[in-house]
Amino acid sequence: MESEQKNAFLKYEADKWFLRNSQAIKNYNSSKDEVINIIKEYNLEVNSVLELGSSAGYRLNAIKSLFPTKNLTGLEPSKLAIEYGQENYPSIHFVHGTADNLSCLNDNSYDLVIVGFILYVIDRNLLLKVISEIDRVLKDGGVVILVDFFSEKPVKNSYEHIHDLQAFSFKQNYDEIFTSSKLYYLLDKSSFSHDNKIKDVSSDYHNKYSISVLKKDLTASYK
């Protein structure tokens, strides 16, 4: 089934997102990156890392500078972001594509998968396929760090940056998809204001995002 939303992001929004955020990417500071801080705090094993929606690979490059990581892969729909990343971070392996098709990556090949702000724009008919692909490439005992919008209930909105084609954003608590399988365990979850990026206990649920840390354990529920 052809996905109009997927095509819209590949053809229009992917490169435009990179261009809109290019200055922030150049000014990236790993000490202020909560994902990096979580990796440090949990002392995660990061010999092999996959980031879905890696942009130009600035976070993966920071991981390489901090940890003895051997295998760094960034999946990214923006060709402009990949070109920038290949020029500036040559040690990172980039894959151009979308998270519903990771067929070029081997089963059980990553200790850590970072999923940063992509699930909310995935077509609903592809969502479980994306979850399945994440699960396929993640090792048993591996960790998923999931960054996405926080929402007290599922919400569907028009995606504001795409005007020529119909596209939507879908806000919900995506960690629940993983934990409901009883094959993933929530280790940590924090919510942040989308405006100032600090931890937030307000009732403005439509302006929050969350970072969830999930561990894959295929046998723990069956003991």
N, C-alpha and C positions, 0 to 999 in steps of 0.2 A: 504494500500500500504506500503510494507516494505521499510524502509529508510536505505540505505547503509551508508549514512553520520551519521545518528543518531547512528547506531550500532557501527560505527568506533569510535565515541566519547565515547560511553559507555564502549566499550571493551578496547580501547587503550589510547586515549588522556586524558580522565578525570583524571585518576590516575597519568599519566605522567606530566600533567600540575601541579598538586599539588606538585609532587616531584621537578619539576624544580623551583617552586616558594616557597618552604618550608621555606627558609631562610628569604625571604621578609615577609612572613606571621608572622614568629616569631618576626621580627623587626617592626611590624606594629605600627604606631603612629597615633592615631585618630585625633590629632591636625592638621595633614597634609592631612587628608582625606577630599576632597572637598565635598563629599556627606554628611558627618557629618556636615561640615560647613554650607551647604545649609539648613539642618534640623534646625540648630541653628538660622540662619539668618531669615528664614521664620517662626520660632516658630511653626513648624508643629505639629499637633496632632499625637502622635506616641504610642497610646495605643496598637495597633496591627500592626506588621510589618512583611511583607514577603519579603525575598530576594531571587531572582532567580539567581542561580549561586553563592551561598553564600560561597563556599569553606568551610573552617573549622569554619566559623561563627565569625571570628574576628571582623568584622564590626558590626554585630548584638550584640555582647558582648559589644562593645563600646557604642552602642545606649542604651543598658540596664543600663550601668553605668552612663549615662548622663541624662536619662529621666525615668519617672515612667512607663515604658513599661511592660504590663502584658503578652502579647502574641508575642513571637518571633519565627518565622519559617524560616528555611533555606532549600531551595530546591537545591540539589547538585548531580551531576552524579558520583562524585568520592567517592568510598567507603572508601579509605584511608583518604580523607579529613574529612569525617563524623566521622570516628573512632577517629581521632585527636580532632575534635570538641567536641565530646561527652565526651572525657576524660578531656578536658581543659575548656569547657564552658557548663556544665551540665544543665544550665537553658534554653538552646536553644533547640527547637524541630526541629530535622532534618528529612527531607524526601529525600529518595534516588530516583532519577528519573530525568525526563526532563520536560521542561516547556509546552510541548504539552499535557500533561496529569496531571492536578491538581485535579483529581476527589476525592482525599482524603480530599480536602479543601472545606469548605462550601462557598456558594454564599455570596457576600457582607460581608466578614468577616475581611477585612483589611483596616486600615486607610491609610497605605502607602505600596506601592510595589516598591522595588528597583530592577531594571533590569540591571545588570552589565556585559557588554561585553558578551552577549550570542546571541543576535539576528543576529549578523553577521555570525554565524556558523549554524544557523537553516536552515534545508532543506526548499527550497522554497515551496514545497508542504505542509509543516507544519506551515509556517509562520503565516498565518491568524488564524490558530487554536491556536497558542501560544498567539496571540493578543487577541483572544476571551476568552481564559482562564484567562489572566490577567484582562480583563474587568469584567469577571464573579465574581472573588473573591474580587475585589476592591469595596468598598462602594461608593455610590453616594456622591460626595463631597470629596472623597479621592484623594490622590496624587500619581502619578507615577514619580519616578526619574529614568531617562533612561541614561545609560552610554554606549556609543558605538562609533565606528569610525565615524568621520565626512567625508563626501565626497561631492564634488560639483556635482557629477552625480553617478548613480549606477555603481558599478564596481565588477566584479567577478574575483577572483584569486584562484589559487591552495593553499590549506592550507598547510603551510610549515612544520608542525610538524607531519603530517600523511603521510607515504610513502607506506605502504603496501596496503592501500585501497584508492580509489578516494574520496577526500573531498575538499571542497571549502570554501572560505570566501566571504561574500557578503557585500560590503560597500555601504551604502546609508544613508539618513537622516530619521531614523526610526520614529522620532517624527511626521513626516508628515502623517504617517498612522493613528495615533491617531487623529490629528487635522482635517484631511479631513472628519472624521465622523461627525464633529460639536458637538460631545459629550465630547470632551476634549479641553482644552485651554492651550496654551503655556504660562507659567508664566515667564520662565527664560531659557536662553540657552547660554552657554559659550563654547568656543573651546580652546583646549589645545594642546601643542606639545606632541607627544607620547614619545619623547626622554627625555625631562626634566620636563614634567608634569606641566609646567607653561602656563599661557594664551598666546595665539599665534595669531598674526595677519598676519603671513607670507602667501605666496602663495603656500606653500608646503602642498596642500590639501590631499595628500596621506599619510601624516605623522601626522594627527591630530585626536583627538577624541573630542567628545562633551559630555556635561552633560545637559540634558534637564529636566525641571520640568513642569509636566503637571497635570492639575486639571480636574477631572471628574465631569461634571455638565450636567445632563440629560435634563434639561429644559431651560437653559439659551438661547439657540438659537431660542426658539419657543415663546418668549414673544412678 
